[in-house]
Amino acid sequence: MEVFSKLEGEIRELVSQDTTAPPLQQGNDNELAASNIGSLLQRVSGTSIQEIENLIAELQILRGKLQNEAARVQREIVGYALLIQDAKKSISTISESLSFRRNDHGTPKI
C-alpha cells in the first residue's frame, strides 16, 4: 500500500504541475505530461497486478495448508472413533465377565 501512496503522490504532483502551467503550452510539453502520466499509470497498474498475483499465490498456499490440516483432523477423528469402538468392546467384555462371575457365586454348588 505504501507503493500506492507514493504513486498517488506522484500523480497529484503531475496534475498540479499541469494545472499551474500557463494556458498556452507548447505541444511538446503536453506530450511530455501525457507520457509521464501514461508511464505512471502503467507502473500503478503493473504494481496492482503484481500484488494481486502475490495475493493469489498466498491464498493458494493457505488453501493447500487448510486442505492438509482438514485431512489430518479427519484422520484423527477416525482414529478416535476406532478407539471408542475398542473401548466399548472392552467394557462389554468386562461387564459380561463380571456378570458371569456374579451368577457363578450366586448359585449354590452341588
C-alpha positions in Angstrom: 0.0 0.0 0.0 3.0 2.3 0.5 3.7 2.0 -3.2 0.2 3.2 -4.0 0.6 6.2 -1.7 3.9 7.1 -3.4 2.4 6.7 -6.8 -0.7 8.7 -5.9 1.6 11.5 -4.7 3.4 11.5 -8.0 0.2 11.6 -9.9 -1.1 14.5 -7.8 2.2 16.3 -8.4 2.0 15.8 -12.1 -1.6 17.0 -12.2 -0.9 20.1 -10.0 2.1 20.9 -12.3 -0.2 20.7 -15.3 -2.9 22.9 -13.8 -0.4 25.6 -12.7 1.2 25.8 -16.1 0.3 28.7 -18.3 -2.8 28.1 -20.5 -0.8 28.3 -23.7 1.6 25.4 -23.7 3.7 24.1 -26.5 2.7 20.7 -28.0 5.9 19.1 -26.6 5.0 19.9 -23.0 1.5 18.4 -23.4 3.0 15.3 -24.9 5.6 15.1 -22.1 2.9 15.4 -19.4 0.8 12.8 -21.1 3.8 10.5 -21.4 4.6 10.9 -17.7 1.0 10.2 -16.7 0.9 7.2 -19.1 4.1 5.7 -17.7 2.9 6.4 -14.1 -0.4 4.7 -14.8 1.5 1.7 -16.3 3.6 1.5 -13.1 0.5 1.7 -10.9 -1.4 -1.0 -12.9 1.7 -3.2 -13.0 2.1 -2.9 -9.3 -1.5 -3.7 -8.7 -1.4 -6.7 -11.0 1.7 -8.0 -9.2 0.2 -7.5 -5.8 -3.0 -9.4 -6.9 -0.8 -12.2 -8.3 1.1 -12.4 -5.0 -2.2 -12.5 -3.0 -3.5 -15.3 -5.3 -0.3 -17.3 -4.7 -0.5 -16.7 -0.9 -4.2 -17.8 -0.9 -3.3 -20.9 -2.9 -0.6 -21.8 -0.4 -3.1 -21.2 2.5 -5.7 -23.4 0.7 -3.2 -26.2 0.5 -2.4 -25.9 4.2 -6.0 -25.9 5.1 -6.7 -29.0 3.0 -3.8 -30.8 4.6 -5.0 -29.8 8.1 -8.5 -30.9 7.3 -7.2 -34.3 6.2 -5.1 -34.6 9.3 -8.1 -33.8 11.6 -10.3 -36.2 9.7 -7.6 -39.0 10.2 -7.5 -38.2 13.9 -11.3 -38.3 14.2 -11.3 -41.8 12.5 -8.6 -42.9 15.0 -10.6 -41.7 17.9 -13.7 -43.4 16.6 -11.8 -46.7 16.4 -10.5 -46.2 20.0 -14.1 -45.6 21.2 -15.3 -48.8 19.5 -12.4 -50.7 21.1 -13.2 -49.2 24.5 -16.9 -50.2 24.1 -15.9 -53.8 23.2 -13.6 -53.9 26.2 -16.3 -52.5 28.6 -18.8 -55.0 27.2 -16.3 -57.9 27.7 -15.5 -56.8 31.3 -19.2 -56.4 32.0 -20.0 -59.8 30.7 -17.2 -61.3 32.7 -18.4 -59.6 35.9 -21.9 -60.7 35.3 -20.8 -64.3 34.7 -18.9 -64.3 38.0 -21.8 -62.9 39.9 -24.0 -65.6 38.6 -21.4 -68.2 39.4 -21.1 -67.0 43.0 -24.9 -66.6 43.5 -25.8 -70.2 42.5 -25.4 -73.0 45.1 -22.8 -75.6 44.2 -23.8 -79.2 44.4 
